[in-house]
């Protein structure tokens, strides 16, 4: 889901490319009712948008690479993107420096989606981390690929640091996996029985196993190289998991929310909680369905469609009309006061949500890219035509009679699955 130093492009070039993308978008929908498409926007470095070039896009542009195929879901990572088709095939585009594209081609990056190699079974769910990827088969097997320096692929201590092709997580044999979420250097999954498992880098408590960060990280390893059940959630039937930069979260069948991991220098602390390394119940929320983790912020979606958020609020990523740090869940109002939210996703410092088929984004627009040579990077991950930060949810223009069905935030790009309404 998210730090890539990249290529530089003139703003004029970025802007002129937008009209072409939207024009194709309109033409496609005029004749293919019911088909689901992918639209992407934001930083285009390494081809992470899958549009056939390295150009960034400041407004949504349709990905035309799939021909007659209809798409089921999209997952945006650090500098790569995964696509899942309706017939269970997985494609990947973008940076491939750690094999996160999972293709047989030895490419440093790809500007258009390539089919992930060797996925012989139908895939039903995908997830993209910072530089690792995963897919779940129809019978609940988990396959992972990409960077493995902290054990984030769950393949054991003897596994290579880079695994360029999808590899089954054998340690999960006998366990049916229903959902997985990938963070910066860690991974989480849920079994069909509601057990939560985690593995990878354990520093900052992001795995929920009680790992304490060692002094400067020099003295001990915090990694888990194989999936491990989170014991403090024993007896809790987990329904939804999320993984961010240094934190993780989950919801259970009773609508409760648990968080664990780094809270951003006390930015996400609740009451008297002083142990961030194990799951902590958040009492200040209504019955909750979905949770999402970003760099240093968390979003929770309730069963009634209300959106709550808290955390560092850099660049206005909480959507509450300011950039003030928020320590307790605060409801996001604005357009969501009268319309319910159906899905939410967090990037590093930006957020996206779907409400009544419309996409809203807010937070970091990309005006001051942290990781580029000159202190600026081509942004556009909000899709509003500029690199300006937005502190309130603002609707993204994706065309007339178009409905968004899923949205995913990467580090500094965004993708969505849309259909003709």
N, C-alpha and C positions, 0 to 999 in steps of 0.2 A: 504494500500500500504505500510505499512512498519512497533519495537525495541523489539527484543526478545532476552533475555538471554537464552542460551540453553545448550544442552548437548555437551560434547566434544568427538571428535573422532580422532583417529590416522590418519595421512595423508596416511599411507600405506593402511589402510582399505578403505579410500575414493577412492584412485586411482584404487585399484583392482576391485571395484564395477563398474567402468566405462565401462570396456570392455563388461561386461555382459549386461548392458543396451544397448549399441550400437549394440551388436550382435543380441539381440532381435529385435531391431529397423530394422536392415537389413532384417531379416527373415520375419517380418510382412509385409514389403512393397513389398516383392517379390511376394505375392499372393493376395494382397488386393488393387488393383489399384482403385483410386477414393475415397477411404475411408480417412477420416481426423482423424489424431491422435493428441495426446498431448505429447509434450516432455518438460521436466523440468530439471532445474539444479540450483545449489546454496546450501544454507544452508538447511539441512534436518531436523532440530530440530522440534519436535512435529508432524512430518509426513507431513509437508506442501507440500512436493513434490508428495505425493500420490503414492509412489513407494513400499509401504508395509513395510517400515523400517524407522528408524531415521537417516539413513546414509545421509550425504551430497553428492552431485554430482558436480564434477568440470567440467564435460562435459555433453551435453544433454543426457538424458536417457528417453526412451519411457515409458509412463504410460500405462500399459497393463490391467488396471482394467475394461475397458469398453467392452470387448468382441467384439461382432459384431456391437456395436453402433458406429456411426460416430459423431465426435464432431464439433460443430459450433464455439464456442469461449471459451476463458479462461480468468480468472481475478485473479490476484495475489494480496493479501493483506498483512497485517503486518506479520502474521505467519500462514495464511490460504490461500487456493486456491479454487476458484469456477470453475466448468466446466458446459457448456451448450451443450446438445446433439442436433442433427439435428431435433429430434422429440419434442424438447421443454422441456426436463427434466433437472433439475439442480442437480448437485452433489457437495459435499464439502469435503475437507480434511484439516488436520492440527490442530492448536490450537483451543480449544473450551471453553476457560475460561470465555468468556462472551456470549456464545451461538451463536457465529458467524458462526457455521456450519449449524445451522438451522435444526438439526436432532432430532428425538424423543428419541434417545439414550442419556442417561446422561453420556457422556464421557468427560474427561478433554481434550483429543485430539484423533485424529484418524490418522492412518498411511496409510489409503487407502480411496478413495472417497466413501462417503455415500450419498444416495439420500436425498435431502432436503425434509423435511416432509410437506405434506399438500398442495403442489402446484398443484391444480386441473386443472388449465388452462395452455395452452401452453405458455411457456416463450420465449421471443424473444431477451432479453438483460439482462446481469448481470453486476454487479460491486462490487468490494471488497474494503473496506476501511481498516483503521488500525486494527480495531476489530469490524467492522459492515459490513453488506452485504445487497444487494438488488437485486430484479428481477422485470422486467417489463413484463406484460402479453401481449398477442397478441392484446387485446382490450385496451391497454394503462393504465392498473391499476398498481400501484407501491406497491410492498410488501417489507418490511424491517425487519431485525432481527439482534441481537447482542447487543453490548454495547449501552446504551442510557443515560449515565450520563449527557450529555450536550444537550440532545434533538435531537441528530443526526438521530434518526429514524423518527422524525416528527409525533409522535403519541400523542402529547399533554403533558401538565405538569403533569397529573396524571398517566402517563404511568410508568411502572417499569423501574428501572435502567438497568436491564438485561432482554431482550426479546428473549428467546431461539428458538422461532418458527416464521416462516414468518407471518407477520401481515400486513393487508392491511392499507395503509395510507388513512384513511377515510376523512381527511381534503382535499383530492384532488378529492373527488367525483365530477363528472361533468367535470373534466379536463383530457384530454387524454395525457398521458406522453409518449414522444418519446425517451428520453435519460436521463440517470442519471449518476452522477459521485460522488464517495465518497472519502473524504480526511481523515485526521487523526481523527478529531472529528466533521466534518461537512459534509453536503451533498448538492448537487445541482441537478436540473432537468430542462428539457425543455418540454414545452407543444407542442402539434401539431400546435399551432398558433405562436410558436416562442417566447413565454414568458419564461423568466428565473426565477426560484424560488430557494431559498436557505434556509437552516435551520441548527440548531446545534450550536456549539460553535462559537460565533461571535467575540471573541478577535482577535486583529491584523487586523480587517477589512475583514476577509476572506469571509464573507457572502455578502459583497457589500452593506450593509444597513447603513453604516456610524457609526458602532459601534466603539467607542474608547476604547482602553485597559485601565482599571482602574489601579491605583497604586498597584502593586503587585497582582492585581486581587482580592483584599479584599473587595472592597466597593460596587460593583454592579455586577449583572449577565449580561453577554453579550450574553446569549443563546437565540435562537429562537426555541421554542418547536414544532412549526407547520410550514409547508412550507409557505414562504412569498415571494411575487413577488418582484424582485429587481427593484424598482421604477426608478432608474437612467438609466435603460435600456428600459424604456417605449418607444415604437415606433421603437425599434430595434428588428428585427426578428433574434433570436439567432439560430444557427445551431449546434454548438458543445460546450460542456462545459468540464472543467477539474478541479480537486481539488487536492491540494497537502498537504504539512504539515501545512503551515500557510497562504497559498495563493490560489487563484482561478483564472480562466481565461475562456474566451469564444471567439468564432468567430461568425460573423453574416453573413446574406445572401449576403452582399456586400464584403465579404472577409476581413472585419476589425477585429482587435484583441483588446480585452479589458482585463485588468488585475486588480485585487484588492486583498488586503491583505498584510501581512508582506513581505517586500522586503529584509529581511536578513541584517539588519543594513546597509541600504542604498545600498545594493549590486545590487538591481534590479531597482534603481531609474532612471527615465527619465526626463531630462531637469529640469523644474521648478516645477514639480509635488510635492505637499506636502501633498496631501490627499490620502493616500493609502487605506482608508476605503470604498471608492466608486469606481465603475468601471472607469478606465482611458484608453482612446484610445491610442494605440501605433501607431504612424504615420510612424515609420521607416521600415515598412514591406510591401512587395508586397501583392497581393491578397492571402489570407490565407484560408486554408480548415480545418486544424486540429490543436489543441493545447494540450500540456501535461504539467503537473506540477509535480515536484519532491520535495525534501526536501527544497532546496533553489535555484532551477534552473527551467527554463521554456524552452520548445521547441515548435516551430511553424513550421508546414508543409504547404508550399504554394501550389497553384493549379497546378503549373508546376513541383512539386516534389522537390523543393529546401527546405533544412532544415536549420532553423535559431535557435539559442539558446543564452541564456544569464543567468547571475546569479553568484552564489558564486564560482562555478567551483572547489569545493573540490574534490580531487582525480582525476581531469581531466574529470569530468562528462559532460562537454560541448563538448568534442571531437574536440577541435580546436588546439591540438598540444601543449598545455601548461596547467598549473593549475592557471593561472592568472584570477582574477575576471574580469568579462565583464559586463559593465553597459548598453550597447546597443546591439540590435540583431546582431549577427555575423553569417555569413553563415558557415555551416560545410562542408568542402571540402573533401579532401582525396578521398575515393572511390565514393563519391557522386558528384564529379565534372563532371563526364561523365555519371553517371547513376542516375535516379530519385529515390526518396524515396516515398514509398506508405503508410507507417505507422510508428509512433513513440510512445514510452512509456518511462516514467521516474520512476525510483525507488527513494530511499532516496538520494543516491549519485552515482547511475549508470543509464545508458541510453541504450535503445535498439531501433533499427530501422530495417525495411525491405526495401530492394532495389532489384528489379528484382528477387524476390523470395528468396533472401538470407538474413540471419540475421546478423546484425553487432551490437556489444556491445562495450561500453567503460565506463571509470570511475572507481569507487571503486571495487577492486577485492576481498576485504575481508581480506587483510593482517593485518589490525589493527582494529578488531571488537570493537566498542566503548562500547558495553554493556556486554561483557563477564567478568568473574571474573578476568582473568589474563591479560586482555588487548588484547587478541587475540580471534578470533572466526573462525570456519570453514566457509570459504567463497565460492567462485566459481560461484558467480552470473553472471559473465561475460561469463562463459562457455568455457574458453580457456585452461583449464587444470591446472591452478595455481591460487594463491591468489594475483597475481601482478596487480597493477593498470595500466590501459591503457588510454593514453591521446588522442589517435586517434581511430576512428572507425575501428574495427578489425572483420573480418568475423568469424562467429561461424561455426564449422564443424558439419553439420547435415546429412551427407551422400550424396551419388550420386543420381541424378535424383529425388531429393526431393525439394519441393517448400514450403516456409513458407507463410501462409496466414494471420496470426495474431500473435502479440507478446505482452506480458504483464509483467511489472516489479513490483515485490513486494518490501518489505523493503530490504531483502538481498537474494531473490531468483527470478528466471525468468521462465516464461513458454511461450510456443508457440504452435500454431495449424499448423500442416504441412500436406501435402498430396504428394502422388507419382505423379511426373510430367509426 
